[in-house]
Each structure stands twice: as structure tokens, then as C-alpha cells.
Amino acid sequence: MKQADVVISGGGMVGLTLGLALAQGGFRTAIVDLAPASTILDPKFDGRVSALAYASVRMLTALGVWERLAPDAQPIREILVTDGQAGKPASPFSLHFDAQEVGAESLGHIAENRHIRAALYRAVEAQANLELIAPASVKSLATDGGGAIARLQDGSQIAAPLVIAADGRESRLRSEVGINVVGWSYPQTGIVATAEHEKPHNGVAYEHFLPAGPFAILPMTGNRSSLVWTEDKHKAPGLLALDEAGFNAELSRRFGNHLGAVKATGPRWSYPLSFHMAREFVRPRFALAGDCAHGIHPIAGQGLNLGLKDAAALAEVLLDAARQGRDIGALDTLQRYERWRRFDSFALGASTDALNRLFSNDIAPLRQLRDLGLGIVDAIGPARRFFMRHAGGDIGKLPRLMRGEAA
Ligand SMILES: Cc1cc2nc3c(=O)[nH]c(=O)nc-3n(C[C@H](O)[C@H](O)[C@H](O)COP(=O)(O)OP(=O)(O)OC[C@H]3O[C@@H](n4cnc5c(N)ncnc54)[C@H](O)[C@@H]3O)c2cc1C
């Protein structure tokens, strides 16, 4: 039987980052993922980009990942938030965030998920003490006072004091352990595509609220932007099935002409949108991280940032416990992580849910109220700067890695 200090089920962006943080702190770590590297690194696997808050960038820098990713990441210099209807001018009230106002070079970075995964894979391969086992999965878990044994699908076993599930929204291991989730589906689908435009975006990200949901234009390297186009789930299949000319016409109605002529390139992806929160984040010898623990609406582009914060906080709690000679799989150790992360995740999940409900409709009084809200926040400097710090992830108790220090 293999021995490790920590077994992580799920080598997505959160599982890989957590594995790196733990291995760099000295833990022998095994990551088990269902998909082989060739599938996960295939550009067709995931067409999304992620808006990485600067706290996440500091973490990736501290782990030695950022230097591999930076050439493919686009700094966000400004964010413009507007409200309107497809094909019509936006409301006169808007909200404008500018990195210069907080003395920063950027408000975060946009990176394609395929580049984030590739950078993480290269860092994982170069890391001693860290083994990536794929394709494989944890079939069952046995725990007792002395440790845990993860049994893999192929019959092999790994013994460790702690097993962490980072295997995404539909986590099999979370169900196997009997942790329930609360949640609901949104009547919306997230359409994701890349657009090429005539003029440079100058690092400006746009969040345009339309009645069906937010239409985000996220600047990528070159004259390209990634679209996160939230649409009524009944209308999305029709839009996705349009031919190129039809799709580009619908796209232009929503995108506007501020960047000149625009056209979608490459494949179109779609994601059903939902919210969920695990009732417990920990059990003895078991913890949840990332989308396995919580899934939120992409309206604020914070899901991955939240998962990376879990990874940073969990690594810190476990490394502190080991330095003090305490059992890293004991419930009281893991509860420190749960207390740190559960409320923060719920608060962000609830606020993104409320924002989506407030903005994704065409009810006139609500439209007036939210436009007034945008105008008020825009006019009040401290409020604007508060939201900028929030978007940058600099809110609440930051784990050491997110302050740019070693875990
Ligand atoms: C349209 C859209 C746009 C988004 N934009 C942003 C954004 O701009 N910024 C942001 O911060 N977040 C964003 N998010 C959220 C973000 O994509 C997720 O929060 C993030 O991908 C979660 O990462 P994860 O590693 O926890 O889970 P996942 O990415 O789901 O990874 C789970 C991993 O577990 C593996 N796995 C699954 N089952 C098993 C098993 N049984 N055994 C072993 N391995 C298993 C999978 O192969 C996978 O590698 C967006 C989400 C959507 C839908």
C-alpha cells in the first residue's frame, strides 16, 4: 500500500494548486484525477477564461506558477459596468473601476483556463513529493482514528492521515462520505465564446447587464475578448445552433460597436448555471475544497478565486498543525479551515445570487433602482474603492499565500 501525507481527489485548477502548496510545504501528496493529462490539456476541453483576482495572482506567484502563466495573461486595467437591453444604448448610469485609482497596475488578470491548467501541470511535474495519478479515481474511503485509506478504481490503495475532495460540483467522493449540499439551478445558461474585434480593448473588461443576465466581455491577449453570455436556458440552444452569420448578428446586438467590427471565432461552449453549498466542509480525516464545497453564479467571476482561497487557507491550517506536531486529519484541525472558509464562501455565493436576481430582469422599477445604485456607487470614491478591493480578493482574512508569502 502506498503512503502519503495527503491524498487529493480531483486535479482541476483547485486540486493542482492545493497539491503544489502542500508539497512545497513538505507534505508527500498524491493527486488522483479521472481524466488523463492529454484530455485536460486539450484546448477543446474547456473554452473558458478566468478572471484571476490579484490575491490569486500573488498566490500563483508564491507557488512559482505565475512566471509560467504571465506571458499568456491579460491585465485588467479598467472595468465598466452598464445596464441595458440588447440592440439599445446602455442606461446613462454606469460604474467605472480604474486600477490607477487604487495605485495598482491592474485589477487582476484574464487567463484562458487551458493556459492556467498547462502552467499548473508543468509546476506539478517539476515538484518533488507530489504525484499525479491519472486517469484514476477514488472508489471508496475508509477512515478511523489512526488514518484514512483511499481505495482506487484499479484496486490499489493509498494510506494517509487526510483525504481532500476537490473533484468539482458533482463530486462522487462527497456523496460517498454522505455530505449533502443545498442549492438550486438558475434558469440561465452560460454561453462562452471568443470574439475577435477590430480595435484594441486596452485592458478594459465590460459587464453589460441585459434582461436575460450579464453579458461579460473579458479582455484576452491580442485583439480578442472572451464572452460570458448569460442567456435564458430555453433560448440558449437556439443561439448556439445559429450559423456563423446569425450568431455574429446576435453577438453584435449585445456587444455594441465600441471595439469596431466583431466576430466570434472557434467553438462555442455552454454551461448550465447553478448555486450549491455543502452542508459541511469537513469530517474527521476528510475535507472539501473548490467547486466540490461551493458553486456560485459566474456573474462576478469569483468561483475559481474562492476555490484558490480554500486551497491557500487549507494548506496554511495543515502546515501550521504539522509544525505544532498536531494530527492534520483530526476534526479540530480541519474545523479551523471550515470556520475560516464556510461563511466567506456562503457570503460571496449569496451576494452573487442577489446580484443576479436584481439585474437579470426587465422590471422597470427594479431597473431604476439598480441604475440609481450603479450611479451612487460610481459617485462615491470609498464605495468604488471597496468594490475594487473586493474584486481583487483583498477582503477578509487573507491566507499567507494570498499575501504573497510561503504557506
Ligand atoms: C461560464 C463560467 C465562467 C466562469 N468564470 C470564472 C471567472 O472568470 N473567474 C473565476 O474565478 N471563476 C470562474 N468560474 C468558476 C470556475 O470555473 C470554477 O469555480 C473552477 O473551475 C472550479 O475548479 P475546481 O478545480 O474546484 O473544479 P473543476 O474544475 O470542476 O475540477 C474538478 C476536477 O476533478 C476531476 N474529477 C471529477 N470527478 C472525479 C472523480 N470521481 N475522481 C477523480 N477526479 C475527478 C475532474 O477531472 C477535474 O479535473 C466560471 C464558471 C463558469 C461556469
Ligand as a Chemical Component Dictionary entry (heavy atoms), coordinates in Angstrom:
data_LIG
# 
_chem_comp.id                   LIG 
_chem_comp.type                 NON-POLYMER 
_chem_comp.pdbx_formal_charge   0 
_chem_comp.three_letter_code    LIG 
# 
loop_
_chem_comp_atom.comp_id 
_chem_comp_atom.atom_id 
_chem_comp_atom.alt_atom_id 
_chem_comp_atom.type_symbol 
_chem_comp_atom.charge 
_chem_comp_atom.model_Cartn_x 
_chem_comp_atom.model_Cartn_y 
_chem_comp_atom.model_Cartn_z 
_chem_comp_atom.pdbx_ordinal 
LIG C1  C1  C 0 -19.275 30.171 -17.557 1  
LIG C2  C2  C 0 -18.370 30.206 -16.347 2  
LIG C3  C3  C 0 -17.419 31.226 -16.218 3  
LIG C4  C4  C 0 -16.583 31.289 -15.102 4  
LIG N1  N1  N 0 -15.699 32.318 -14.982 5  
LIG C5  C5  C 0 -14.921 32.418 -13.872 6  
LIG C6  C6  C 0 -14.003 33.524 -13.677 7  
LIG O1  O1  O 0 -13.873 34.426 -14.529 8  
LIG N2  N2  N 0 -13.269 33.577 -12.532 9  
LIG C7  C7  C 0 -13.380 32.624 -11.572 10 
LIG O2  O2  O 0 -12.715 32.751 -10.505 11 
LIG N3  N3  N 0 -14.218 31.561 -11.715 12 
LIG C8  C8  C 0 -14.991 31.430 -12.834 13 
LIG N4  N4  N 0 -15.845 30.359 -12.987 14 
LIG C9  C9  C 0 -15.851 29.298 -11.963 15 
LIG C10 C10 C 0 -14.675 28.319 -12.138 16 
LIG O3  O3  O 0 -14.595 27.868 -13.470 17 
LIG C11 C11 C 0 -14.796 27.132 -11.174 18 
LIG O4  O4  O 0 -15.049 27.617 -9.882  19 
LIG C12 C12 C 0 -13.497 26.311 -11.167 20 
LIG O5  O5  O 0 -13.252 25.737 -12.417 21 
LIG C13 C13 C 0 -13.572 25.196 -10.107 22 
LIG O6  O6  O 0 -12.362 24.463 -10.121 23 
LIG P1  P1  P 0 -12.284 23.077 -9.325  24 
LIG O7  O7  O 0 -10.865 22.620 -9.505  25 
LIG O8  O8  O 0 -12.816 23.224 -7.939  26 
LIG O9  O9  O 0 -13.290 22.092 -10.067 27 
LIG P2  P2  P 0 -13.268 21.519 -11.539 28 
LIG O10 O10 O 0 -12.697 22.497 -12.490 29 
LIG O11 O11 O 0 -14.644 21.010 -11.793 30 
LIG O12 O12 O 0 -12.234 20.281 -11.477 31 
LIG C14 C14 C 0 -12.595 19.046 -10.906 32 
LIG C15 C15 C 0 -11.544 18.012 -11.290 33 
LIG O13 O13 O 0 -11.907 16.768 -10.655 34 
LIG C16 C16 C 0 -11.811 15.709 -11.582 35 
LIG N5  N5  N 0 -12.772 14.675 -11.178 36 
LIG C17 C17 C 0 -14.128 14.688 -11.297 37 
LIG N6  N6  N 0 -14.650 13.572 -10.765 38 
LIG C18 C18 C 0 -13.605 12.840 -10.272 39 
LIG C19 C19 C 0 -13.509 11.600 -9.597  40 
LIG N7  N7  N 0 -14.589 10.858 -9.301  41 
LIG N8  N8  N 0 -12.275 11.150 -9.240  42 
LIG C20 C20 C 0 -11.148 11.890 -9.533  43 
LIG N9  N9  N 0 -11.189 13.079 -10.180 44 
LIG C21 C21 C 0 -12.406 13.547 -10.529 45 
LIG C22 C22 C 0 -12.101 16.341 -12.957 46 
LIG O14 O14 O 0 -11.495 15.580 -13.984 47 
LIG C23 C23 C 0 -11.467 17.728 -12.798 48 
LIG O15 O15 O 0 -10.106 17.725 -13.192 49 
LIG C24 C24 C 0 -16.693 30.282 -14.089 50 
LIG C25 C25 C 0 -17.629 29.257 -14.226 51 
LIG C26 C26 C 0 -18.468 29.208 -15.340 52 
LIG C27 C27 C 0 -19.484 28.092 -15.455 53 
# 
loop_
_chem_comp_bond.comp_id 
_chem_comp_bond.atom_id_1 
_chem_comp_bond.atom_id_2 
_chem_comp_bond.value_order 
_chem_comp_bond.pdbx_ordinal 
LIG C1  C2  SING 1  
LIG C2  C3  SING 2  
LIG C2  C26 DOUB 3  
LIG C3  C4  DOUB 4  
LIG C4  N1  SING 5  
LIG C4  C24 SING 6  
LIG N1  C5  DOUB 7  
LIG C5  C6  SING 8  
LIG C5  C8  SING 9  
LIG C6  O1  DOUB 10 
LIG C6  N2  SING 11 
LIG N2  C7  SING 12 
LIG C7  O2  DOUB 13 
LIG C7  N3  SING 14 
LIG N3  C8  DOUB 15 
LIG C8  N4  SING 16 
LIG N4  C9  SING 17 
LIG N4  C24 SING 18 
LIG C9  C10 SING 19 
LIG C10 O3  SING 20 
LIG C10 C11 SING 21 
LIG C11 O4  SING 22 
LIG C11 C12 SING 23 
LIG C12 O5  SING 24 
LIG C12 C13 SING 25 
LIG C13 O6  SING 26 
LIG O6  P1  SING 27 
LIG P1  O7  DOUB 28 
LIG P1  O8  SING 29 
LIG P1  O9  SING 30 
LIG O9  P2  SING 31 
LIG P2  O10 DOUB 32 
LIG P2  O11 SING 33 
LIG P2  O12 SING 34 
LIG O12 C14 SING 35 
LIG C14 C15 SING 36 
LIG C15 O13 SING 37 
LIG C15 C23 SING 38 
LIG O13 C16 SING 39 
LIG C16 N5  SING 40 
LIG C16 C22 SING 41 
LIG N5  C17 SING 42 
LIG N5  C21 SING 43 
LIG C17 N6  DOUB 44 
LIG N6  C18 SING 45 
LIG C18 C19 SING 46 
LIG C18 C21 DOUB 47 
LIG C19 N7  SING 48 
LIG C19 N8  DOUB 49 
LIG N8  C20 SING 50 
LIG C20 N9  DOUB 51 
LIG N9  C21 SING 52 
LIG C22 O14 SING 53 
LIG C22 C23 SING 54 
LIG C23 O15 SING 55 
LIG C24 C25 DOUB 56 
LIG C25 C26 SING 57 
LIG C26 C27 SING 58 
# 
